[in-house]
């Protein structure tokens, strides 16, 4: 239906709609319309698209600023070292802020979009994001039900979030919980155990259910399917070779951890690289990515690195139970122009290099490329790359054994062929377990592949690799904590270090500042203004030094500022006067004695997540022990100072 129009009285005859004709304030509306028409004519006088160009520039400037803002908020790297620090009792400001979640997602998406070019995963950042959500949900729960803030409840949510992070990446609830136990803390509450399992099971089930709903799988199944023999998976003599895989992985992991940690230290101490990382992180990331992308370019050197395969396809091919060396011994399959989904293993073959050449070249190049990739200041996970690297180590040894014993190993009158994929499975679990100092990687390998028939040899390989690495190098996460200088209490790993004879009297801080009840307020003000301690031990009197409690510095300053205007000239007031007036005194429920051993002190700090404790003798405060004194005492045990 056409809209009715009419003529306004006194007009030149231009028709207008009846709604406008009879609308309110016609003169004002006509003036506004005239102004807009004049503005339109002025804008279009130069050209009809120039202001769109202006909008484009302003819009992209806003997006650029938002991206810079997001990059500044991104917690770079894995995120696991910082979580270890938080779960040990240290507060890292804004690290678990939910505002960082979006920036972390964007950064991790960019990292994963690079595929096998950068060769980085998502386990660490995903654990960090899960812990962010867990912390946020815990706070929402506290506010909803009106509970006061409970640190124990908050820690339970964080531990469960760490378990869910691993479980939802690999659909592996068992190894997710165990990995979080081994990596995140030295003491684990049984109460947190089943809560972690419940959350991890829900996450893993939903992760695999989504693959069914997305038509990626017909039913819930493992991520990496294998077809190892079940009746006789391995012969007894092969146990020696599986242990040898663990030993090789242990030695190589020591070399990797040493080189990676020292390269990070070099980047932070070198004048040029430290300045570049401090002022131009995107430039450093671009240069590192350019180097890695140039090497992995498929028509170039990447031809010998199976660079056309994704990280998942790397594992699929390495876990193949067929021997590539035997398959290519009498034939030379052509290299397809595109990867063949049915024969992806051909990406590892080159007629001049053979299978052994490409695997060895892959291990040699990825060794330093992984180290370089870990320095890129973007959210990235480092577990999956080292898992693939270990699988390549095991695959190389498995191929060599299959070529040395083409008919198989004779045991008990039966001949069973070598399965190189089983050695790749053992190598993946052993190398990743050695780098992270964990045993749960063996269980993770079983959950990823659905194969537990190699449980004994894989576990023996993991134990051998850990025995070598833990005696020589700190784990990947501990090394990162050392390089970043995060507050962290080191472990006392060996009972042969002579730590039991060491007692608190040997390493405590004897020069402490105390406040007595009979201290004049003028002296209290001098102490508060000349020191920056968070709390002061309160003693009964200057003479007795009997410990009666702790006074918080912030509360003491607040009370002193409130009492200062009421001070009368010449009036002598003491600390006990303002204590009686309402300044809170916290009781000391736990303290150390002079005879407490270093082991007992270390266990108390780790179990209760303490930052400091006072030392008393017959009730008198004689010193204090904090992380500084503990770390120095442990360092002196490991590296004794030269005798004077």
HUVEN-V293257 format. One line per field, one symbol per residue. ss: DSSP state (H for helix, E for strand, L for the rest). phi: phi as a letter, one per 40 degrees, with the letter a starting at -180 (. if undefined). A space follows every 50 residues. Layout:
ss=???
phi=???
This chain:
ss=LLLLEELLLLLLLLLEEHHHHLLLLHHHHHHHHHHHHHHHHHHHHHLLLH HHHHHHHHHHHHHHHHHHHHHHHLLLELLHHHHHHHHLLLLLLLLLLLLH HHHHHHHHHHHHHLLLLLLLELHHHHHHHHHHHHHHHHHHHHHHHLLLLL HHHHHHHHHHHHHHHHHHHHLLHHHHHHHHHHHHLLLLLHHHHHHHHHHH HHHHHHHHHHHHHLLLLLLLLLLLLLLLLLLLLLLLLHHHHHHHHHHHHH HHHHHHHHHHHHHHHHHHHLHHHHHHHHHLHHHHHHHHHHHHHHHLLLLL HHHHLLLLLLHHHHHHHHLLLLLHHHHLLLLLLLLLLLLLLLLHHHHHLL LLLHHHHHHHHHHHHHHHHHHHHLLLLLELELHHHHHHHHHHHHHHHHHH HHHHLLLLEEELLEEELLLHHHHHHHHHHHHHHHHHLLLLHHHHHHHHHL LLLLHHHHHHHHHHHHHHHHLLLLLHHHHHHHHHLLLLLLLLLLLLLLLL LLEHHHHLELLLLEEELLLEHHHHHHHHHHLLLLEEEEELLLLLLEEEEE EEHHHHHHHHHHHHLLLLLLLLLEHHHHHHLLLLLELLLLLEELLLEHHH HHHHHHHHLLLEEEEEELLEEEEEEEHHHHHHHHHHHHLLLLLL
phi=.cccbabccgcchccbcccccbccfcccccccccccccccccccccicbc ccccccccccccccccccccccccccgcgcdccdcccchccbcgcbcccc ccccccccccccccgcccgbbbcdcccccccdcccccccccccccgcccb cccccdccccccccdccccbfbccccccccccccacbbcccccccccccc ccccccccccccccgcbcacaccbcbbccbcbcacdccdcccccdccccc ccccccccccccccccccbcccccccccbbcccccccccccccccccdcb ccccbfcccccccdcdcccccccccccbcbabcccccbdcdcbcccccba dccgcccccccdccccdccccccccccacabbccdccccccccccccccc ccccbcchccaggbbbccbcccccccccccccccccfbbcccccccccbg bbccdccccccccccccccccbbccdccccccccfccacccccbcccgcc ccbddcbccccbbbbcccccccccccccccbbccabccbcacccfccbib bccccccccccccdcccccgccbbccccccchccbccccaabbccccccc cccccccbfcbaacbbbfgccbiabbccccccccccccbccccc
